[in-house]
Each structure stands twice: as C-alpha cells, then as structure tokens.
C-alpha cells in the first residue's frame, strides 16, 4: 500500500481570491456601483423644493422614510431610499 500525502498546504483555494472575498471589487461590483449611485443622487422634490417640507422616518418597509410638504397640507412628495438617512 502506498503512502498518501494528506498535507494540502500548497493547494490554494479558489475562495481565497479577492474576487470572492471583496464583493465591492469582485463578483458583486456592478450591484455595489449601482447602489452607491442610488444613495448619492439628489432627491427631486419638484415644485416643493422651496416649500416647508418634512422628513418622516419609517421603522419598517422597503424605504427609510418619506418626504411630505407642510405648505401643501401634508401632501406626499417622495420616498427616501434605505441608507439616505
């Protein structure tokens, strides 16, 4: 019977590469780039930009909060994406 060398110190796992360990620069680069663009773009308030508007924070749901206009009797203006507050 032959002796087997069970030492695998020389074998490099594919999972040890930056492609898998750094999603920002690796396999998920497109998603992170798109998400960064969404979070940094300006929010369009339309005609309510010069009005007295208010941000209301939400505890659950897909949005962080919403913007309402106090000059227009609490009219809904826009949703705020997660990470914007």
Residue pairs with C-beta under 8 A, 6 or more apart in sequence:
14 20
15 21
17 26
18 25
18 26
19 26
19 27
20 26
20 27
23 29
23 32
24 32
38 81
39 81
39 83
39 84
43 67
43 78
43 80
43 84
44 78
45 53
45 67
45 77
45 78
46 77
48 67
48 69
48 71
48 72
48 75
48 77
51 69
51 70
51 71
51 72
52 69
52 70
52 71
53 67
53 68
53 69
53 70
53 71
53 77
54 67
54 68
54 69
54 70
55 65
55 66
55 67
55 80
55 85
56 65
56 66
56 67
56 68
57 64
57 65
57 85
58 64
58 65
58 66
62 82
63 79
63 80
63 81
63 82
64 80
64 81
64 82
64 83
64 84
64 85
65 79
65 80
65 84
65 85
66 76
66 77
66 78
66 79
66 80
67 76
67 77
67 78
67 79
67 80
68 74
68 75
68 76
68 77
69 75
69 77
